[in-house]
Amino acid sequence: MGAVDFGYLEGFAAGDRRVVSEVLTLFRQQAEAWVLSLDAADPAWRDVVHTIKGSARGVGANALGDICAAAEAEGPTGLAAVRAALEAAVADIAAYQARA
């Protein structure tokens, strides 16, 4: 299984491919901004991780959501795992959109 459960999002959007595409495109755009704040020196890193967690779960990137929850609890040492999981989710989304 990939980093994103696209079936979840497709079901939530009642199969409307346009909605799915718009949501995934927005997620990818937001990810570009989020990654810049995934730095322990950024005082807002925990808020960003919390935002990513909610957005990830909304699109079906449950592993990313879980990793974000762990980073919120453990502190900035979890940021590398968040970055890696975010990159995996974005890559999975890009591949999905290329096939659609």
Contacts in CASP RR format, 6 or more apart in sequence:
PFRMAT RR
TARGET T0000
AUTHOR 0000-0000-0000
METHOD contacts of the structure
MODEL  1
MGAVDFGYLEGFAAGDRRVVSEVLTLFRQQAEAWVLSLDAADPAWRDVVH
TIKGSARGVGANALGDICAAAEAEGPTGLAAVRAALEAAVADIAAYQARA
2 88 0 8 1.000
2 92 0 8 1.000
3 61 0 8 1.000
3 63 0 8 1.000
3 64 0 8 1.000
3 85 0 8 1.000
3 88 0 8 1.000
3 89 0 8 1.000
3 91 0 8 1.000
3 92 0 8 1.000
4 59 0 8 1.000
4 60 0 8 1.000
4 61 0 8 1.000
4 89 0 8 1.000
4 92 0 8 1.000
4 93 0 8 1.000
4 96 0 8 1.000
5 60 0 8 1.000
5 61 0 8 1.000
5 62 0 8 1.000
6 20 0 8 1.000
6 60 0 8 1.000
6 96 0 8 1.000
7 60 0 8 1.000
8 58 0 8 1.000
8 59 0 8 1.000
8 60 0 8 1.000
9 20 0 8 1.000
9 23 0 8 1.000
9 24 0 8 1.000
9 58 0 8 1.000
9 59 0 8 1.000
9 60 0 8 1.000
10 20 0 8 1.000
12 58 0 8 1.000
13 19 0 8 1.000
13 20 0 8 1.000
13 23 0 8 1.000
17 100 0 8 1.000
20 100 0 8 1.000
21 97 0 8 1.000
21 100 0 8 1.000
23 59 0 8 1.000
24 59 0 8 1.000
24 93 0 8 1.000
24 96 0 8 1.000
24 97 0 8 1.000
25 97 0 8 1.000
27 55 0 8 1.000
27 59 0 8 1.000
27 89 0 8 1.000
27 90 0 8 1.000
27 93 0 8 1.000
28 90 0 8 1.000
28 93 0 8 1.000
28 94 0 8 1.000
30 55 0 8 1.000
31 52 0 8 1.000
31 86 0 8 1.000
31 89 0 8 1.000
31 90 0 8 1.000
34 48 0 8 1.000
34 51 0 8 1.000
34 52 0 8 1.000
34 86 0 8 1.000
35 83 0 8 1.000
35 86 0 8 1.000
35 87 0 8 1.000
37 44 0 8 1.000
37 45 0 8 1.000
37 48 0 8 1.000
38 45 0 8 1.000
38 48 0 8 1.000
38 49 0 8 1.000
38 79 0 8 1.000
38 82 0 8 1.000
38 83 0 8 1.000
38 86 0 8 1.000
39 45 0 8 1.000
39 79 0 8 1.000
40 76 0 8 1.000
40 79 0 8 1.000
42 48 0 8 1.000
45 76 0 8 1.000
45 79 0 8 1.000
46 72 0 8 1.000
46 75 0 8 1.000
49 68 0 8 1.000
49 71 0 8 1.000
49 72 0 8 1.000
49 79 0 8 1.000
49 82 0 8 1.000
50 68 0 8 1.000
50 72 0 8 1.000
52 64 0 8 1.000
52 65 0 8 1.000
52 68 0 8 1.000
52 82 0 8 1.000
52 86 0 8 1.000
53 64 0 8 1.000
53 65 0 8 1.000
53 68 0 8 1.000
53 69 0 8 1.000
53 72 0 8 1.000
54 65 0 8 1.000
54 68 0 8 1.000
56 62 0 8 1.000
56 64 0 8 1.000
56 65 0 8 1.000
56 68 0 8 1.000
56 86 0 8 1.000
56 89 0 8 1.000
57 65 0 8 1.000
59 89 0 8 1.000
59 93 0 8 1.000
61 85 0 8 1.000
61 89 0 8 1.000
61 92 0 8 1.000
63 85 0 8 1.000
63 88 0 8 1.000
63 89 0 8 1.000
64 82 0 8 1.000
64 85 0 8 1.000
64 86 0 8 1.000
64 88 0 8 1.000
64 89 0 8 1.000
65 85 0 8 1.000
67 78 0 8 1.000
67 81 0 8 1.000
67 82 0 8 1.000
67 85 0 8 1.000
68 82 0 8 1.000
68 85 0 8 1.000
70 78 0 8 1.000
70 81 0 8 1.000
71 78 0 8 1.000
71 79 0 8 1.000
71 81 0 8 1.000
71 82 0 8 1.000
END
